[in-house]
């Protein structure tokens, strides 16, 4: 469900649409990070997804191997 909802956020907000041709990876990562922030706008969700947010802010696709926590 998360992926589907995040995709809806990304594709329904023109300023976050990462499907534009010619966008650099860094721009796409920045837009994805903003989409994640908009989608998870609660303290609990931010805490749970903090490793992902931090990776996106570093323009990295690497997420710690222990995430997601079981």
PyMOL Python script that loads the backbone (N, CA, C, O; Angstrom):
from pymol import cmd

cmd.read_pdbstr("""\
ATOM      1  N   UNK A   1       0.820  -1.192   0.000  1.00  0.00           N
ATOM      2  CA  UNK A   1       0.000   0.000   0.000  1.00  0.00           C
ATOM      3  C   UNK A   1       0.865   1.258   0.000  1.00  0.00           C
ATOM      4  O   UNK A   1       0.538   2.230  -0.680  1.00  0.00           O
ATOM      5  N   UNK A   2       1.956   1.250   0.749  1.00  0.00           N
ATOM      6  CA  UNK A   2       2.832   2.418   0.810  1.00  0.00           C
ATOM      7  C   UNK A   2       3.281   2.849  -0.576  1.00  0.00           C
ATOM      8  O   UNK A   2       3.194   4.028  -0.919  1.00  0.00           O
ATOM      9  N   UNK A   3       3.757   1.908  -1.371  1.00  0.00           N
ATOM     10  CA  UNK A   3       4.251   2.230  -2.702  1.00  0.00           C
ATOM     11  C   UNK A   3       3.175   2.826  -3.588  1.00  0.00           C
ATOM     12  O   UNK A   3       3.428   3.779  -4.325  1.00  0.00           O
ATOM     13  N   UNK A   4       1.986   2.273  -3.518  1.00  0.00           N
ATOM     14  CA  UNK A   4       0.871   2.771  -4.331  1.00  0.00           C
ATOM     15  C   UNK A   4       0.489   4.189  -3.920  1.00  0.00           C
ATOM     16  O   UNK A   4       0.289   5.056  -4.771  1.00  0.00           O
ATOM     17  N   UNK A   5       0.390   4.421  -2.617  1.00  0.00           N
ATOM     18  CA  UNK A   5       0.033   5.750  -2.126  1.00  0.00           C
ATOM     19  C   UNK A   5       1.127   6.767  -2.435  1.00  0.00           C
ATOM     20  O   UNK A   5       0.830   7.895  -2.829  1.00  0.00           O
ATOM     21  N   UNK A   6       2.385   6.379  -2.259  1.00  0.00           N
ATOM     22  CA  UNK A   6       3.488   7.289  -2.570  1.00  0.00           C
ATOM     23  C   UNK A   6       3.495   7.619  -4.052  1.00  0.00           C
ATOM     24  O   UNK A   6       3.729   8.766  -4.433  1.00  0.00           O
ATOM     25  N   UNK A   7       3.243   6.630  -4.885  1.00  0.00           N
ATOM     26  CA  UNK A   7       3.172   6.874  -6.325  1.00  0.00           C
ATOM     27  C   UNK A   7       2.060   7.873  -6.647  1.00  0.00           C
ATOM     28  O   UNK A   7       2.235   8.735  -7.508  1.00  0.00           O
ATOM     29  N   UNK A   8       0.928   7.764  -5.966  1.00  0.00           N
ATOM     30  CA  UNK A   8      -0.163   8.718  -6.168  1.00  0.00           C
ATOM     31  C   UNK A   8       0.261  10.132  -5.796  1.00  0.00           C
ATOM     32  O   UNK A   8      -0.062  11.086  -6.503  1.00  0.00           O
ATOM     33  N   UNK A   9       0.986  10.267  -4.687  1.00  0.00           N
ATOM     34  CA  UNK A   9       1.467  11.586  -4.266  1.00  0.00           C
ATOM     35  C   UNK A   9       2.424  12.147  -5.300  1.00  0.00           C
ATOM     36  O   UNK A   9       2.294  13.299  -5.713  1.00  0.00           O
ATOM     37  N   UNK A  10       3.387  11.335  -5.719  1.00  0.00           N
ATOM     38  CA  UNK A  10       4.411  11.799  -6.659  1.00  0.00           C
ATOM     39  C   UNK A  10       3.801  12.191  -7.994  1.00  0.00           C
ATOM     40  O   UNK A  10       4.145  13.236  -8.546  1.00  0.00           O
ATOM     41  N   UNK A  11       2.910  11.378  -8.516  1.00  0.00           N
ATOM     42  CA  UNK A  11       2.381  11.642  -9.855  1.00  0.00           C
ATOM     43  C   UNK A  11       1.239  12.649  -9.865  1.00  0.00           C
ATOM     44  O   UNK A  11       0.895  13.169 -10.926  1.00  0.00           O
ATOM     45  N   UNK A  12       0.643  12.936  -8.710  1.00  0.00           N
ATOM     46  CA  UNK A  12      -0.460  13.898  -8.688  1.00  0.00           C
ATOM     47  C   UNK A  12      -0.003  15.314  -8.355  1.00  0.00           C
ATOM     48  O   UNK A  12      -0.789  16.254  -8.474  1.00  0.00           O
ATOM     49  N   UNK A  13       1.245  15.486  -7.944  1.00  0.00           N
ATOM     50  CA  UNK A  13       1.783  16.813  -7.643  1.00  0.00           C
ATOM     51  C   UNK A  13       2.793  17.176  -8.724  1.00  0.00           C
ATOM     52  O   UNK A  13       3.884  16.606  -8.753  1.00  0.00           O
ATOM     53  N   UNK A  14       2.460  18.105  -9.613  1.00  0.00           N
ATOM     54  CA  UNK A  14       3.362  18.437 -10.724  1.00  0.00           C
ATOM     55  C   UNK A  14       4.770  18.800 -10.266  1.00  0.00           C
ATOM     56  O   UNK A  14       5.742  18.448 -10.934  1.00  0.00           O
ATOM     57  N   UNK A  15       4.897  19.500  -9.138  1.00  0.00           N
ATOM     58  CA  UNK A  15       6.226  19.904  -8.686  1.00  0.00           C
ATOM     59  C   UNK A  15       7.051  18.715  -8.197  1.00  0.00           C
ATOM     60  O   UNK A  15       8.264  18.837  -8.026  1.00  0.00           O
ATOM     61  N   UNK A  16       6.413  17.574  -7.972  1.00  0.00           N
ATOM     62  CA  UNK A  16       7.128  16.390  -7.504  1.00  0.00           C
ATOM     63  C   UNK A  16       7.242  15.319  -8.575  1.00  0.00           C
ATOM     64  O   UNK A  16       7.832  14.267  -8.327  1.00  0.00           O
ATOM     65  N   UNK A  17       6.703  15.556  -9.737  1.00  0.00           N
ATOM     66  CA  UNK A  17       6.668  14.521 -10.771  1.00  0.00           C
ATOM     67  C   UNK A  17       8.079  14.178 -11.237  1.00  0.00           C
ATOM     68  O   UNK A  17       8.736  14.982 -11.897  1.00  0.00           O
ATOM     69  N   UNK A  18       8.536  12.983 -10.890  1.00  0.00           N
ATOM     70  CA  UNK A  18       9.906  12.583 -11.228  1.00  0.00           C
ATOM     71  C   UNK A  18       9.962  11.843 -12.549  1.00  0.00           C
ATOM     72  O   UNK A  18      11.010  11.315 -12.921  1.00  0.00           O
ATOM     73  N   UNK A  19       8.845  11.796 -13.264  1.00  0.00           N
ATOM     74  CA  UNK A  19       8.824  11.077 -14.533  1.00  0.00           C
ATOM     75  C   UNK A  19       9.165  11.974 -15.718  1.00  0.00           C
ATOM     76  O   UNK A  19       9.067  11.543 -16.867  1.00  0.00           O
ATOM     77  N   UNK A  20       9.564  13.213 -15.452  1.00  0.00           N
ATOM     78  CA  UNK A  20       9.910  14.148 -16.517  1.00  0.00           C
ATOM     79  C   UNK A  20      11.230  13.728 -17.142  1.00  0.00           C
ATOM     80  O   UNK A  20      12.199  13.474 -16.427  1.00  0.00           O
ATOM     81  N   UNK A  21      11.278  13.654 -18.446  1.00  0.00           N
ATOM     82  CA  UNK A  21      12.519  13.264 -19.109  1.00  0.00           C
ATOM     83  C   UNK A  21      13.537  14.379 -18.967  1.00  0.00           C
ATOM     84  O   UNK A  21      13.182  15.557 -18.940  1.00  0.00           O
ATOM     85  N   UNK A  22      14.784  14.009 -18.878  1.00  0.00           N
ATOM     86  CA  UNK A  22      15.855  14.984 -18.767  1.00  0.00           C
ATOM     87  C   UNK A  22      16.184  15.369 -17.333  1.00  0.00           C
ATOM     88  O   UNK A  22      17.178  16.054 -17.096  1.00  0.00           O
ATOM     89  N   UNK A  23      15.371  14.944 -16.374  1.00  0.00           N
ATOM     90  CA  UNK A  23      15.686  15.247 -14.980  1.00  0.00           C
ATOM     91  C   UNK A  23      16.932  14.492 -14.552  1.00  0.00           C
ATOM     92  O   UNK A  23      17.131  13.333 -14.916  1.00  0.00           O
ATOM     93  N   UNK A  24      17.750  15.154 -13.791  1.00  0.00           N
ATOM     94  CA  UNK A  24      18.926  14.479 -13.256  1.00  0.00           C
ATOM     95  C   UNK A  24      18.504  13.568 -12.108  1.00  0.00           C
ATOM     96  O   UNK A  24      17.426  13.731 -11.535  1.00  0.00           O
ATOM     97  N   UNK A  25      19.353  12.625 -11.787  1.00  0.00           N
ATOM     98  CA  UNK A  25      19.080  11.723 -10.661  1.00  0.00           C
ATOM     99  C   UNK A  25      18.951  12.526  -9.375  1.00  0.00           C
ATOM    100  O   UNK A  25      18.080  12.242  -8.553  1.00  0.00           O
ATOM    101  N   UNK A  26      19.810  13.526  -9.194  1.00  0.00           N
ATOM    102  CA  UNK A  26      19.764  14.329  -7.971  1.00  0.00           C
ATOM    103  C   UNK A  26      18.426  15.062  -7.849  1.00  0.00           C
ATOM    104  O   UNK A  26      17.840  15.112  -6.767  1.00  0.00           O
ATOM    105  N   UNK A  27      17.949  15.622  -8.945  1.00  0.00           N
ATOM    106  CA  UNK A  27      16.654  16.305  -8.923  1.00  0.00           C
ATOM    107  C   UNK A  27      15.540  15.314  -8.613  1.00  0.00           C
ATOM    108  O   UNK A  27      14.643  15.609  -7.824  1.00  0.00           O
ATOM    109  N   UNK A  28      15.598  14.151  -9.227  1.00  0.00           N
ATOM    110  CA  UNK A  28      14.585  13.128  -8.966  1.00  0.00           C
ATOM    111  C   UNK A  28      14.614  12.696  -7.506  1.00  0.00           C
ATOM    112  O   UNK A  28      13.562  12.525  -6.890  1.00  0.00           O
ATOM    113  N   UNK A  29      15.813  12.518  -6.947  1.00  0.00           N
ATOM    114  CA  UNK A  29      15.930  12.121  -5.542  1.00  0.00           C
ATOM    115  C   UNK A  29      15.372  13.215  -4.633  1.00  0.00           C
ATOM    116  O   UNK A  29      14.692  12.918  -3.651  1.00  0.00           O
ATOM    117  N   UNK A  30      15.652  14.462  -4.950  1.00  0.00           N
ATOM    118  CA  UNK A  30      15.139  15.572  -4.145  1.00  0.00           C
ATOM    119  C   UNK A  30      13.621  15.599  -4.179  1.00  0.00           C
ATOM    120  O   UNK A  30      12.974  15.821  -3.155  1.00  0.00           O
ATOM    121  N   UNK A  31      13.059  15.375  -5.344  1.00  0.00           N
ATOM    122  CA  UNK A  31      11.603  15.369  -5.471  1.00  0.00           C
ATOM    123  C   UNK A  31      10.993  14.176  -4.745  1.00  0.00           C
ATOM    124  O   UNK A  31       9.935  14.296  -4.128  1.00  0.00           O
ATOM    125  N   UNK A  32      11.649  13.042  -4.817  1.00  0.00           N
ATOM    126  CA  UNK A  32      11.153  11.868  -4.106  1.00  0.00           C
ATOM    127  C   UNK A  32      11.225  12.092  -2.600  1.00  0.00           C
ATOM    128  O   UNK A  32      10.306  11.718  -1.872  1.00  0.00           O
ATOM    129  N   UNK A  33      12.311  12.700  -2.132  1.00  0.00           N
ATOM    130  CA  UNK A  33      12.435  12.999  -0.705  1.00  0.00           C
ATOM    131  C   UNK A  33      11.302  13.917  -0.254  1.00  0.00           C
ATOM    132  O   UNK A  33      10.731  13.718   0.818  1.00  0.00           O
ATOM    133  N   UNK A  34      10.977  14.912  -1.060  1.00  0.00           N
ATOM    134  CA  UNK A  34       9.880  15.820  -0.724  1.00  0.00           C
ATOM    135  C   UNK A  34       8.547  15.078  -0.721  1.00  0.00           C
ATOM    136  O   UNK A  34       7.698  15.337   0.133  1.00  0.00           O
ATOM    137  N   UNK A  35       8.356  14.171  -1.653  1.00  0.00           N
ATOM    138  CA  UNK A  35       7.123  13.380  -1.684  1.00  0.00           C
ATOM    139  C   UNK A  35       6.997  12.523  -0.431  1.00  0.00           C
ATOM    140  O   UNK A  35       5.912  12.398   0.135  1.00  0.00           O
ATOM    141  N   UNK A  36       8.102  11.938  -0.003  1.00  0.00           N
ATOM    142  CA  UNK A  36       8.081  11.122   1.216  1.00  0.00           C
ATOM    143  C   UNK A  36       7.744  11.992   2.416  1.00  0.00           C
ATOM    144  O   UNK A  36       6.962  11.588   3.277  1.00  0.00           O
ATOM    145  N   UNK A  37       8.333  13.197   2.480  1.00  0.00           N
ATOM    146  CA  UNK A  37       8.027  14.098   3.582  1.00  0.00           C
ATOM    147  C   UNK A  37       6.540  14.479   3.601  1.00  0.00           C
ATOM    148  O   UNK A  37       5.918  14.522   4.663  1.00  0.00           O
ATOM    149  N   UNK A  38       5.982  14.753   2.426  1.00  0.00           N
ATOM    150  CA  UNK A  38       4.563  15.098   2.362  1.00  0.00           C
ATOM    151  C   UNK A  38       3.680  13.922   2.766  1.00  0.00           C
ATOM    152  O   UNK A  38       2.674  14.100   3.452  1.00  0.00           O
ATOM    153  N   UNK A  39       4.060  12.731   2.340  1.00  0.00           N
ATOM    154  CA  UNK A  39       3.254  11.548   2.618  1.00  0.00           C
ATOM    155  C   UNK A  39       3.303  11.172   4.098  1.00  0.00           C
ATOM    156  O   UNK A  39       2.279  10.830   4.691  1.00  0.00           O
ATOM    157  N   UNK A  40       4.488  11.236   4.688  1.00  0.00           N
ATOM    158  CA  UNK A  40       4.658  10.878   6.097  1.00  0.00           C
ATOM    159  C   UNK A  40       4.845  12.140   6.914  1.00  0.00           C
ATOM    160  O   UNK A  40       5.963  12.479   7.303  1.00  0.00           O
ATOM    161  N   UNK A  41       3.755  12.829   7.169  1.00  0.00           N
ATOM    162  CA  UNK A  41       3.841  14.104   7.861  1.00  0.00           C
ATOM    163  C   UNK A  41       3.454  13.971   9.328  1.00  0.00           C
ATOM    164  O   UNK A  41       2.897  14.904   9.907  1.00  0.00           O
ATOM    165  N   UNK A  42       3.736  12.842   9.925  1.00  0.00           N
ATOM    166  CA  UNK A  42       3.485  12.668  11.351  1.00  0.00           C
ATOM    167  C   UNK A  42       4.788  12.268  12.020  1.00  0.00           C
ATOM    168  O   UNK A  42       5.657  11.661  11.395  1.00  0.00           O
ATOM    169  N   UNK A  43       4.917  12.606  13.274  1.00  0.00           N
ATOM    170  CA  UNK A  43       6.145  12.309  14.007  1.00  0.00           C
ATOM    171  C   UNK A  43       6.414  10.805  14.057  1.00  0.00           C
ATOM    172  O   UNK A  43       7.556  10.373  13.898  1.00  0.00           O
ATOM    173  N   UNK A  44       5.373  10.013  14.275  1.00  0.00           N
ATOM    174  CA  UNK A  44       5.544   8.562  14.366  1.00  0.00           C
ATOM    175  C   UNK A  44       6.042   7.983  13.045  1.00  0.00           C
ATOM    176  O   UNK A  44       6.974   7.180  13.025  1.00  0.00           O
ATOM    177  N   UNK A  45       5.421   8.391  11.954  1.00  0.00           N
ATOM    178  CA  UNK A  45       5.828   7.879  10.644  1.00  0.00           C
ATOM    179  C   UNK A  45       7.229   8.349  10.294  1.00  0.00           C
ATOM    180  O   UNK A  45       8.015   7.587   9.732  1.00  0.00           O
ATOM    181  N   UNK A  46       7.553   9.600  10.621  1.00  0.00           N
ATOM    182  CA  UNK A  46       8.902  10.101  10.339  1.00  0.00           C
ATOM    183  C   UNK A  46       9.940   9.274  11.096  1.00  0.00           C
ATOM    184  O   UNK A  46      10.990   8.933  10.552  1.00  0.00           O
ATOM    185  N   UNK A  47       9.638   8.956  12.354  1.00  0.00           N
ATOM    186  CA  UNK A  47      10.579   8.152  13.140  1.00  0.00           C
ATOM    187  C   UNK A  47      10.753   6.770  12.518  1.00  0.00           C
ATOM    188  O   UNK A  47      11.872   6.269  12.412  1.00  0.00           O
ATOM    189  N   UNK A  48       9.658   6.163  12.113  1.00  0.00           N
ATOM    190  CA  UNK A  48       9.702   4.817  11.545  1.00  0.00           C
ATOM    191  C   UNK A  48      10.467   4.786  10.225  1.00  0.00           C
ATOM    192  O   UNK A  48      11.176   3.819   9.943  1.00  0.00           O
ATOM    193  N   UNK A  49      10.332   5.824   9.425  1.00  0.00           N
ATOM    194  CA  UNK A  49      10.964   5.861   8.107  1.00  0.00           C
ATOM    195  C   UNK A  49      12.195   6.755   8.065  1.00  0.00           C
ATOM    196  O   UNK A  49      12.653   7.131   6.986  1.00  0.00           O
ATOM    197  N   UNK A  50      12.739   7.099   9.242  1.00  0.00           N
ATOM    198  CA  UNK A  50      13.897   7.983   9.305  1.00  0.00           C
ATOM    199  C   UNK A  50      15.078   7.493   8.469  1.00  0.00           C
ATOM    200  O   UNK A  50      15.707   8.313   7.800  1.00  0.00           O
ATOM    201  N   UNK A  51      15.417   6.193   8.470  1.00  0.00           N
ATOM    202  CA  UNK A  51      16.534   5.738   7.637  1.00  0.00           C
ATOM    203  C   UNK A  51      16.327   6.038   6.154  1.00  0.00           C
ATOM    204  O   UNK A  51      17.281   6.363   5.448  1.00  0.00           O
ATOM    205  N   UNK A  52      15.099   5.932   5.685  1.00  0.00           N
ATOM    206  CA  UNK A  52      14.811   6.210   4.276  1.00  0.00           C
ATOM    207  C   UNK A  52      14.933   7.699   4.001  1.00  0.00           C
ATOM    208  O   UNK A  52      15.536   8.101   3.006  1.00  0.00           O
ATOM    209  N   UNK A  53      14.361   8.525   4.882  1.00  0.00           N
ATOM    210  CA  UNK A  53      14.453   9.975   4.697  1.00  0.00           C
ATOM    211  C   UNK A  53      15.902  10.438   4.699  1.00  0.00           C
ATOM    212  O   UNK A  53      16.294  11.266   3.877  1.00  0.00           O
ATOM    213  N   UNK A  54      16.706   9.901   5.629  1.00  0.00           N
ATOM    214  CA  UNK A  54      18.112  10.298   5.695  1.00  0.00           C
ATOM    215  C   UNK A  54      18.855   9.883   4.431  1.00  0.00           C
ATOM    216  O   UNK A  54      19.684  10.640   3.925  1.00  0.00           O
ATOM    217  N   UNK A  55      18.572   8.703   3.922  1.00  0.00           N
ATOM    218  CA  UNK A  55      19.224   8.247   2.687  1.00  0.00           C
ATOM    219  C   UNK A  55      18.851   9.156   1.523  1.00  0.00           C
ATOM    220  O   UNK A  55      19.709   9.518   0.718  1.00  0.00           O
ATOM    221  N   UNK A  56      17.586   9.525   1.430  1.00  0.00           N
ATOM    222  CA  UNK A  56      17.149  10.404   0.349  1.00  0.00           C
ATOM    223  C   UNK A  56      17.783  11.784   0.468  1.00  0.00           C
ATOM    224  O   UNK A  56      18.141  12.389  -0.543  1.00  0.00           O
ATOM    225  N   UNK A  57      17.925  12.287   1.689  1.00  0.00           N
ATOM    226  CA  UNK A  57      18.536  13.598   1.877  1.00  0.00           C
ATOM    227  C   UNK A  57      20.021  13.579   1.523  1.00  0.00           C
ATOM    228  O   UNK A  57      20.585  14.613   1.166  1.00  0.00           O
ATOM    229  N   UNK A  58      20.652  12.417   1.618  1.00  0.00           N
ATOM    230  CA  UNK A  58      22.066  12.287   1.218  1.00  0.00           C
ATOM    231  C   UNK A  58      22.181  11.977  -0.272  1.00  0.00           C
ATOM    232  O   UNK A  58      23.280  11.724  -0.767  1.00  0.00           O
ATOM    233  N   UNK A  59      21.061  11.993  -0.991  1.00  0.00           N
ATOM    234  CA  UNK A  59      21.033  11.614  -2.405  1.00  0.00           C
ATOM    235  C   UNK A  59      21.592  10.215  -2.593  1.00  0.00           C
ATOM    236  O   UNK A  59      22.362   9.950  -3.517  1.00  0.00           O
ATOM    237  N   UNK A  60      21.192   9.333  -1.702  1.00  0.00           N
ATOM    238  CA  UNK A  60      21.685   7.964  -1.715  1.00  0.00           C
ATOM    239  C   UNK A  60      20.509   7.006  -1.826  1.00  0.00           C
ATOM    240  O   UNK A  60      19.432   7.253  -1.285  1.00  0.00           O
ATOM    241  N   UNK A  61      20.734   5.920  -2.530  1.00  0.00           N
ATOM    242  CA  UNK A  61      19.716   4.878  -2.592  1.00  0.00           C
ATOM    243  C   UNK A  61      19.975   3.797  -1.553  1.00  0.00           C
ATOM    244  O   UNK A  61      19.235   2.817  -1.473  1.00  0.00           O
ATOM    245  N   UNK A  62      21.025   3.973  -0.756  1.00  0.00           N
ATOM    246  CA  UNK A  62      21.387   2.968   0.232  1.00  0.00           C
ATOM    247  C   UNK A  62      20.609   3.183   1.521  1.00  0.00           C
ATOM    248  O   UNK A  62      20.643   4.258   2.120  1.00  0.00           O
ATOM    249  N   UNK A  63      19.911   2.139   1.931  1.00  0.00           N
ATOM    250  CA  UNK A  63      19.172   2.139   3.184  1.00  0.00           C
ATOM    251  C   UNK A  63      19.808   1.062   4.051  1.00  0.00           C
ATOM    252  O   UNK A  63      20.177   0.004   3.541  1.00  0.00           O
ATOM    253  N   UNK A  64      19.946   1.311   5.354  1.00  0.00           N
ATOM    254  CA  UNK A  64      20.584   0.314   6.213  1.00  0.00           C
ATOM    255  C   UNK A  64      19.983  -1.076   6.014  1.00  0.00           C
ATOM    256  O   UNK A  64      18.775  -1.205   5.815  1.00  0.00           O
ATOM    257  N   UNK A  65      20.814  -2.111   6.065  1.00  0.00           N
ATOM    258  CA  UNK A  65      20.337  -3.472   5.796  1.00  0.00           C
ATOM    259  C   UNK A  65      19.321  -3.981   6.808  1.00  0.00           C
ATOM    260  O   UNK A  65      18.597  -4.933   6.517  1.00  0.00           O
ATOM    261  N   UNK A  66      19.248  -3.381   7.978  1.00  0.00           N
ATOM    262  CA  UNK A  66      18.294  -3.830   8.982  1.00  0.00           C
ATOM    263  C   UNK A  66      16.919  -3.192   8.796  1.00  0.00           C
ATOM    264  O   UNK A  66      16.000  -3.497   9.557  1.00  0.00           O
ATOM    265  N   UNK A  67      16.754  -2.320   7.809  1.00  0.00           N
ATOM    266  CA  UNK A  67      15.464  -1.677   7.573  1.00  0.00           C
ATOM    267  C   UNK A  67      14.721  -2.427   6.485  1.00  0.00           C
ATOM    268  O   UNK A  67      15.372  -2.825   5.519  1.00  0.00           O
ATOM    269  N   UNK A  68      13.443  -2.652   6.550  1.00  0.00           N
ATOM    270  CA  UNK A  68      12.573  -2.241   7.647  1.00  0.00           C
ATOM    271  C   UNK A  68      12.673  -3.198   8.820  1.00  0.00           C
ATOM    272  O   UNK A  68      12.900  -4.396   8.655  1.00  0.00           O
ATOM    273  N   UNK A  69      12.499  -2.647   9.990  1.00  0.00           N
ATOM    274  CA  UNK A  69      12.559  -3.470  11.198  1.00  0.00           C
ATOM    275  C   UNK A  69      11.349  -4.394  11.233  1.00  0.00           C
ATOM    276  O   UNK A  69      10.233  -3.996  10.897  1.00  0.00           O
ATOM    277  N   UNK A  70      11.588  -5.606  11.636  1.00  0.00           N
ATOM    278  CA  UNK A  70      10.493  -6.588  11.692  1.00  0.00           C
ATOM    279  C   UNK A  70       9.670  -6.405  12.939  1.00  0.00           C
ATOM    280  O   UNK A  70       8.707  -7.140  13.157  1.00  0.00           O
TER     281      UNK A  70
END
""", "prot")
cmd.dss("prot")
cmd.show_as("cartoon", "prot")
cmd.util.cbc("prot")
cmd.orient("prot")
